[in-house]
Amino acid sequence: MKRPFSVTLAGMLVLILALWNALRAWTSLAWQSILNEYSVQMPPFFSAGMGSFWFIIGLTIAASIWKKNPWSIKLLSLAAIGYTIWYWSERMIWQNPRPNVPFAIIINLACLVIIYFASKSLSREAYERDIENPATE
């Protein structure tokens, strides 16, 4: 059974964000001395920890979407809400200049729309799978 385009797009989005956070964690650790010298706001270990956390969450969600696990719908939605809250709180607390706010809002909303339609497609796919394979008692 072929997956809907929105589900494929959401899976790719999750993998891209997971890899982005892995790169963030690695660079925070690799450039720790430089970040400590020039950055006074966010400690590098905090950035590395959060990058690692979101990398693990992203890989978990991508694997659950790929395996068509029924709980991937809820996990995808919760992670999208959590990532949005984390992103904007980090942006408002630790970033001083805050450039390109309209662009960040548009990209964030576009990602949330993709995830919304993917979760609807995933729930419909799970519903259709239940009808095709009724449980025998």
ZATITI-343811 format. One line per field, with one value per residue: residue number from 1; residue in three letters; x, y, z of N, C-alpha, C, CB in turn. Coordinates in nm, 2 decimals. Atoms other than C-alpha are relative to their C-alpha. Glycine has a CB too. Layout:
<sites>
n: [NUM,...]
res: [ALA,...]
n_u: [X,...]
n_v: [Y,...]
n_w: [Z,...]
ca_u: [X,...]
ca_v: [Y,...]
ca_w: [Z,...]
c_u: [X,...]
c_v: [Y,...]
c_w: [Z,...]
cb_u: [X,...]
cb_v: [Y,...]
cb_w: [Z,...]
</sites>
This chain:
<sites>
n: [1,2,3,4,5,6,7,8,9,10,11,12,13,14,15,16,17,18,19,20,21,22,23,24,25,26,27,28,29,30,31,32,33,34,35,36,37,38,39,40,41,42,43,44,45,46,47,48,49,50,51,52,53,54,55,56,57,58,59,60,61,62,63,64,65,66,67,68,69,70,71,72,73,74,75,76,77,78,79,80,81,82,83,84,85,86,87,88,89,90,91,92,93,94,95,96,97,98,99,100,101,102,103,104,105,106,107,108,109,110,111,112,113,114,115,116,117,118,119,120,121,122,123,124,125,126,127,128,129,130,131,132,133,134,135,136,137]
res: [MET,LYS,ARG,PRO,PHE,SER,VAL,THR,LEU,ALA,GLY,MET,LEU,VAL,LEU,ILE,LEU,ALA,LEU,TRP,ASN,ALA,LEU,ARG,ALA,TRP,THR,SER,LEU,ALA,TRP,GLN,SER,ILE,LEU,ASN,GLU,TYR,SER,VAL,GLN,MET,PRO,PRO,PHE,PHE,SER,ALA,GLY,MET,GLY,SER,PHE,TRP,PHE,ILE,ILE,GLY,LEU,THR,ILE,ALA,ALA,SER,ILE,TRP,LYS,LYS,ASN,PRO,TRP,SER,ILE,LYS,LEU,LEU,SER,LEU,ALA,ALA,ILE,GLY,TYR,THR,ILE,TRP,TYR,TRP,SER,GLU,ARG,MET,ILE,TRP,GLN,ASN,PRO,ARG,PRO,ASN,VAL,PRO,PHE,ALA,ILE,ILE,ILE,ASN,LEU,ALA,CYS,LEU,VAL,ILE,ILE,TYR,PHE,ALA,SER,LYS,SER,LEU,SER,ARG,GLU,ALA,TYR,GLU,ARG,ASP,ILE,GLU,ASN,PRO,ALA,THR,GLU]
n_u: [0.08,-0.08,0.03,0.04,-0.11,-0.02,-0.07,-0.14,-0.06,-0.02,-0.11,-0.12,-0.01,-0.05,-0.14,-0.09,-0.01,-0.08,-0.14,-0.04,-0.03,-0.12,-0.11,-0.01,-0.06,-0.14,-0.07,0.00,-0.11,-0.13,-0.04,0.03,-0.09,0.03,0.13,-0.01,-0.07,0.08,0.14,0.02,0.14,0.04,-0.12,-0.01,0.05,0.14,0.03,-0.03,0.10,0.13,-0.02,0.01,0.13,0.09,-0.05,0.06,0.14,0.02,-0.02,0.11,0.12,-0.02,0.01,0.14,0.07,-0.04,0.05,0.14,0.05,0.12,-0.02,-0.08,0.09,-0.01,-0.13,-0.04,0.07,-0.06,-0.13,0.02,0.04,-0.12,-0.11,0.04,-0.01,-0.14,-0.07,0.04,-0.05,-0.14,-0.02,0.04,-0.08,-0.15,-0.05,0.02,0.05,0.13,0.02,0.10,0.11,0.11,-0.04,0.00,0.14,0.05,-0.06,0.06,0.14,0.00,-0.04,0.11,0.10,-0.04,0.02,0.14,0.06,-0.06,0.07,0.13,-0.02,-0.04,0.12,0.09,-0.07,0.01,0.14,0.02,-0.07,0.09,0.11,-0.04,-0.04,0.08,-0.05,0.08,0.01]
n_v: [-0.12,-0.12,-0.10,-0.13,-0.09,-0.08,0.09,0.00,-0.13,-0.02,0.08,-0.07,-0.12,0.05,0.04,-0.12,-0.06,0.09,-0.01,-0.14,0.00,0.07,-0.10,-0.11,0.06,0.03,-0.12,-0.06,0.06,-0.02,-0.14,-0.04,-0.10,-0.13,-0.05,-0.06,-0.13,-0.11,0.00,-0.02,0.02,0.14,0.08,0.10,0.13,-0.01,0.01,0.13,0.09,-0.01,0.05,0.14,0.04,-0.01,0.10,0.13,0.00,0.01,0.14,0.08,-0.04,0.05,0.15,0.04,-0.03,0.09,0.13,-0.02,0.03,-0.08,-0.10,-0.10,-0.12,-0.08,-0.04,-0.10,-0.12,-0.05,-0.05,-0.13,-0.11,-0.02,-0.06,-0.14,-0.08,-0.01,-0.08,-0.14,-0.05,-0.01,-0.12,-0.13,-0.01,0.00,-0.06,-0.15,-0.08,0.06,-0.04,0.08,0.06,0.04,0.12,0.11,0.03,0.07,0.13,0.07,0.03,0.09,0.13,0.04,0.04,0.13,0.10,0.02,0.09,0.13,0.07,0.04,0.11,0.12,0.06,0.06,0.12,0.10,0.04,0.09,0.12,0.08,0.05,0.11,0.11,0.00,0.09,0.12,0.03]
n_w: [0.00,0.01,-0.10,0.05,0.02,-0.13,-0.09,0.05,-0.02,-0.14,-0.03,0.05,-0.09,-0.13,0.01,0.02,-0.13,-0.08,0.05,-0.04,-0.15,-0.02,0.04,-0.10,-0.12,0.03,0.01,-0.13,-0.08,0.07,-0.01,-0.13,-0.05,0.07,-0.04,-0.13,0.01,0.06,-0.03,-0.14,-0.03,-0.02,-0.02,0.10,-0.05,0.01,0.14,0.04,-0.06,0.06,0.14,-0.01,-0.04,0.12,0.10,-0.04,0.02,0.15,0.06,-0.05,0.08,0.14,0.01,-0.03,0.12,0.10,-0.04,0.00,-0.14,-0.02,-0.09,0.06,0.02,-0.13,-0.03,0.10,-0.04,-0.12,0.03,0.08,-0.09,-0.09,0.07,0.03,-0.13,-0.03,0.10,-0.02,-0.13,0.01,0.09,-0.07,-0.12,0.02,0.12,-0.02,0.11,0.05,0.14,0.09,-0.07,0.09,0.07,-0.10,-0.03,0.12,0.00,-0.11,0.04,0.11,-0.06,-0.07,0.09,0.06,-0.10,-0.02,0.10,-0.01,-0.11,0.05,0.09,-0.07,-0.08,0.10,0.05,-0.10,0.00,0.11,-0.03,-0.10,0.07,0.09,-0.08,-0.12,-0.11,-0.01,-0.14]
ca_u: [0.00,0.15,0.17,0.01,0.24,0.18,0.30,0.62,0.68,0.63,0.87,1.13,1.07,1.12,1.45,1.58,1.50,1.66,1.98,1.98,1.97,2.24,2.46,2.38,2.47,2.80,2.90,2.81,3.05,3.32,3.33,3.27,3.57,3.49,3.12,3.22,3.45,3.21,2.87,2.75,2.39,2.34,2.59,2.72,2.63,2.27,2.26,2.43,2.19,1.88,2.02,2.07,1.73,1.55,1.77,1.66,1.30,1.32,1.47,1.20,0.92,1.07,1.11,0.75,0.62,0.82,0.70,0.34,0.30,-0.04,0.11,0.32,0.02,0.02,0.39,0.43,0.17,0.31,0.66,0.55,0.39,0.69,0.94,0.75,0.73,1.10,1.21,1.02,1.12,1.48,1.46,1.30,1.52,1.87,1.89,1.94,1.89,1.60,1.64,1.38,1.09,0.83,1.03,1.06,0.68,0.60,0.83,0.70,0.34,0.42,0.58,0.28,0.04,0.23,0.23,-0.14,-0.23,0.02,-0.15,-0.49,-0.35,-0.19,-0.51,-0.71,-0.45,-0.47,-0.85,-0.85,-0.60,-0.84,-1.13,-0.93,-0.80,-1.08,-0.98,-1.10,-1.21]
ca_v: [0.00,0.33,0.60,0.94,1.22,1.42,1.12,1.09,1.46,1.46,1.17,1.36,1.67,1.47,1.32,1.66,1.81,1.51,1.54,1.92,1.86,1.60,1.85,2.11,1.87,1.77,2.13,2.25,1.99,2.03,2.41,2.43,2.64,2.90,2.91,2.97,3.25,3.44,3.33,3.46,3.35,2.97,2.73,2.48,2.18,2.29,2.33,1.99,1.82,1.96,1.88,1.52,1.50,1.62,1.39,1.08,1.19,1.25,0.91,0.75,0.93,0.85,0.48,0.47,0.63,0.40,0.09,0.23,0.20,0.32,0.54,0.74,0.98,1.09,1.10,1.31,1.56,1.59,1.63,1.90,2.10,2.04,2.13,2.45,2.56,2.48,2.65,2.98,2.99,2.93,3.20,3.46,3.38,3.33,3.49,3.87,4.00,3.77,3.82,3.70,3.66,3.66,3.39,3.18,3.21,3.11,2.81,2.70,2.72,2.54,2.25,2.24,2.22,1.94,1.75,1.81,1.66,1.38,1.29,1.29,1.06,0.83,0.80,0.73,0.47,0.30,0.30,0.15,-0.11,-0.21,-0.25,-0.47,-0.69,-0.73,-0.89,-1.25,-1.36]
ca_w: [0.00,-0.11,0.15,0.10,-0.02,0.31,0.51,0.30,0.32,0.70,0.73,0.53,0.74,1.06,0.93,0.81,1.16,1.33,1.12,1.18,1.56,1.53,1.35,1.61,1.90,1.73,1.65,2.00,2.15,1.88,1.91,2.28,2.36,2.09,2.19,2.55,2.45,2.23,2.34,2.67,2.65,2.59,2.73,2.47,2.68,2.69,2.31,2.26,2.50,2.34,1.99,2.10,2.26,1.94,1.73,1.93,1.92,1.54,1.47,1.69,1.50,1.16,1.24,1.38,1.06,0.84,1.04,1.03,1.41,1.53,1.80,1.55,1.49,1.86,1.89,1.57,1.69,2.04,1.91,1.66,1.94,2.18,1.91,1.82,2.19,2.24,1.92,1.99,2.36,2.28,2.00,2.23,2.54,2.40,2.06,2.08,1.72,1.63,1.25,0.99,1.23,0.94,0.76,1.08,1.14,0.78,0.79,1.13,1.01,0.69,0.89,1.12,0.83,0.67,1.00,1.05,0.71,0.76,1.09,0.92,0.65,0.90,1.11,0.79,0.68,1.02,1.00,0.66,0.77,1.06,0.82,0.57,0.85,1.10,1.43,1.46,1.80]
c_u: [0.09,-0.04,-0.04,0.12,0.03,0.08,0.15,0.07,0.02,0.12,0.13,0.03,0.06,0.15,0.09,0.02,0.09,0.15,0.05,0.04,0.12,0.12,0.02,0.07,0.15,0.08,0.01,0.12,0.14,0.06,-0.03,0.08,-0.03,-0.14,0.01,0.07,-0.08,-0.15,-0.03,-0.14,-0.04,0.12,0.00,-0.06,-0.15,-0.05,0.03,-0.10,-0.14,0.01,-0.01,-0.14,-0.09,0.05,-0.06,-0.15,-0.04,0.02,-0.11,-0.12,0.02,-0.01,-0.14,-0.09,0.03,-0.06,-0.16,-0.06,-0.12,0.03,0.09,-0.08,0.01,0.14,0.05,-0.07,0.06,0.14,0.00,-0.03,0.12,0.11,-0.03,0.02,0.15,0.07,-0.03,0.05,0.15,0.04,-0.02,0.09,0.15,0.05,-0.03,-0.06,-0.13,-0.02,-0.10,-0.11,-0.11,0.03,-0.01,-0.15,-0.06,0.05,-0.06,-0.14,-0.01,0.03,-0.12,-0.12,0.03,-0.02,-0.15,-0.06,0.06,-0.07,-0.14,0.02,0.04,-0.11,-0.09,0.06,-0.02,-0.15,-0.03,0.07,-0.09,-0.12,0.04,0.04,-0.08,0.05,-0.09,0.01,-0.02]
c_v: [0.12,0.10,0.13,0.09,0.08,-0.08,-0.01,0.13,0.03,-0.09,0.06,0.12,-0.04,-0.04,0.12,0.07,-0.08,0.02,0.14,0.01,-0.08,0.08,0.11,-0.06,-0.02,0.13,0.07,-0.07,0.02,0.14,0.06,0.11,0.14,0.05,0.06,0.13,0.11,0.00,0.01,-0.05,-0.15,-0.08,-0.11,-0.13,-0.01,-0.02,-0.15,-0.10,0.01,-0.05,-0.16,-0.05,0.00,-0.10,-0.14,0.00,-0.01,-0.13,-0.09,0.02,-0.05,-0.15,-0.04,0.03,-0.10,-0.14,0.00,-0.04,0.09,0.12,0.12,0.13,0.09,0.05,0.12,0.13,0.06,0.06,0.13,0.11,0.03,0.07,0.15,0.09,0.02,0.10,0.15,0.05,0.02,0.13,0.13,0.02,0.03,0.07,0.15,0.06,-0.04,0.04,-0.09,-0.06,-0.04,-0.13,-0.12,-0.04,-0.08,-0.14,-0.09,-0.04,-0.10,-0.14,-0.05,-0.05,-0.13,-0.11,-0.03,-0.09,-0.14,-0.08,-0.04,-0.12,-0.13,-0.06,-0.06,-0.13,-0.11,-0.05,-0.09,-0.14,-0.09,-0.06,-0.12,-0.12,0.00,-0.11,-0.12,-0.04,-0.15]
c_w: [0.00,0.10,-0.07,-0.01,0.13,0.10,-0.03,0.03,0.15,0.05,-0.03,0.09,0.13,-0.01,-0.02,0.14,0.09,-0.04,0.04,0.15,0.03,-0.03,0.11,0.13,-0.02,0.00,0.14,0.09,-0.07,0.02,0.14,0.05,-0.07,0.04,0.14,0.00,-0.05,0.03,0.15,0.04,0.02,0.02,-0.11,0.04,-0.01,-0.15,-0.05,0.06,-0.06,-0.15,0.00,0.04,-0.12,-0.11,0.03,-0.02,-0.15,-0.06,0.05,-0.08,-0.14,-0.01,0.02,-0.12,-0.11,0.03,0.01,0.14,0.03,0.09,-0.06,-0.03,0.12,0.02,-0.10,0.04,0.13,-0.02,-0.08,0.10,0.10,-0.07,-0.03,0.13,0.03,-0.09,0.03,0.14,0.00,-0.09,0.08,0.13,-0.03,-0.12,0.01,-0.13,-0.05,-0.15,-0.07,0.08,-0.09,-0.07,0.10,0.03,-0.12,-0.01,0.11,-0.03,-0.11,0.05,0.08,-0.09,-0.06,0.10,0.03,-0.11,0.00,0.11,-0.04,-0.09,0.07,0.08,-0.10,-0.05,0.11,0.01,-0.11,0.02,0.10,-0.07,-0.09,0.08,0.13,0.10,0.01,0.15,0.01]
cb_u: [-0.10,-0.01,0.13,-0.11,-0.03,-0.13,-0.06,0.00,-0.10,-0.13,-0.01,-0.01,-0.13,-0.08,0.01,-0.07,-0.13,-0.04,0.01,-0.11,-0.12,0.00,-0.03,-0.14,-0.07,0.01,-0.06,-0.13,-0.03,-0.01,-0.07,0.01,0.15,0.00,-0.10,0.08,0.13,0.02,-0.07,0.02,-0.09,-0.08,-0.01,0.14,0.05,-0.06,0.09,0.14,-0.02,-0.05,0.13,0.10,-0.06,0.00,0.16,0.03,-0.06,0.09,0.13,-0.03,-0.03,0.14,0.09,-0.05,0.03,0.15,0.05,-0.07,0.11,-0.11,0.07,0.05,-0.15,-0.05,0.10,-0.05,-0.15,0.01,0.09,-0.10,-0.12,0.05,0.03,-0.14,-0.07,0.07,-0.04,-0.14,-0.04,0.07,-0.09,-0.14,-0.02,0.05,-0.06,0.13,0.10,-0.11,0.13,0.08,-0.05,-0.03,0.14,0.07,-0.08,0.03,0.15,0.01,-0.08,0.10,0.12,-0.05,-0.02,0.15,0.07,-0.07,0.03,0.15,0.00,-0.07,0.11,0.11,-0.07,-0.02,0.15,0.04,-0.09,0.05,0.14,-0.05,-0.07,0.12,0.15,-0.15,0.02,0.05,-0.11]
cb_v: [0.00,0.06,0.03,0.07,0.10,0.05,-0.14,-0.03,0.11,-0.04,-0.14,0.04,0.07,-0.12,-0.09,0.10,0.03,-0.15,-0.02,0.10,-0.05,-0.13,0.06,0.05,-0.13,-0.07,0.09,-0.02,-0.15,-0.04,0.08,-0.12,-0.03,-0.03,-0.12,-0.10,-0.02,-0.02,-0.13,0.15,0.05,-0.04,-0.07,-0.01,-0.04,0.13,0.10,-0.04,0.04,0.15,0.04,-0.05,0.09,0.14,-0.01,-0.02,0.13,0.10,-0.05,0.03,0.15,0.05,-0.06,0.07,0.14,-0.01,-0.04,-0.09,0.03,-0.08,-0.05,-0.05,-0.04,-0.08,-0.12,-0.04,-0.03,-0.11,-0.11,-0.02,-0.05,-0.13,-0.07,0.01,-0.07,-0.14,-0.03,0.02,-0.11,-0.12,-0.01,-0.01,-0.12,-0.14,-0.06,0.06,0.00,0.04,0.00,-0.10,0.11,0.11,0.01,0.04,0.13,0.08,0.00,0.08,0.13,0.04,0.01,0.11,0.11,0.00,0.04,0.14,0.07,0.01,0.09,0.11,0.04,0.04,0.11,0.10,0.03,0.06,0.13,0.06,0.02,0.09,0.11,0.05,0.01,-0.03,0.07,-0.11,0.07]
cb_w: [0.12,-0.15,0.09,0.08,-0.11,0.05,0.01,-0.15,-0.05,0.08,-0.06,-0.15,0.02,0.05,-0.12,-0.10,0.06,-0.01,-0.15,-0.03,0.07,-0.08,-0.13,0.04,0.03,-0.13,-0.10,0.08,0.00,-0.14,-0.11,0.10,-0.02,-0.15,0.00,0.09,-0.09,-0.15,-0.06,0.04,-0.11,-0.12,0.14,-0.05,0.14,0.05,-0.08,0.05,0.15,0.00,-0.06,0.11,0.11,-0.05,0.00,0.14,0.06,-0.06,0.05,0.15,0.00,-0.05,0.11,0.12,-0.05,0.00,0.13,-0.11,0.10,0.06,0.12,-0.14,-0.02,0.11,-0.02,-0.14,0.02,0.11,-0.08,-0.11,0.09,0.05,-0.13,-0.05,0.11,-0.01,-0.14,-0.01,0.11,-0.07,-0.12,0.04,0.09,0.00,-0.12,0.03,-0.11,0.09,-0.08,-0.07,0.10,-0.10,-0.05,0.13,0.02,-0.13,0.01,0.13,-0.03,-0.11,0.09,0.10,-0.11,-0.04,0.13,-0.01,-0.14,0.02,0.13,-0.07,-0.11,0.10,0.08,-0.12,-0.02,0.14,-0.01,-0.13,0.06,0.11,-0.09,-0.08,0.03,-0.03,0.14,-0.09,0.07]
</sites>
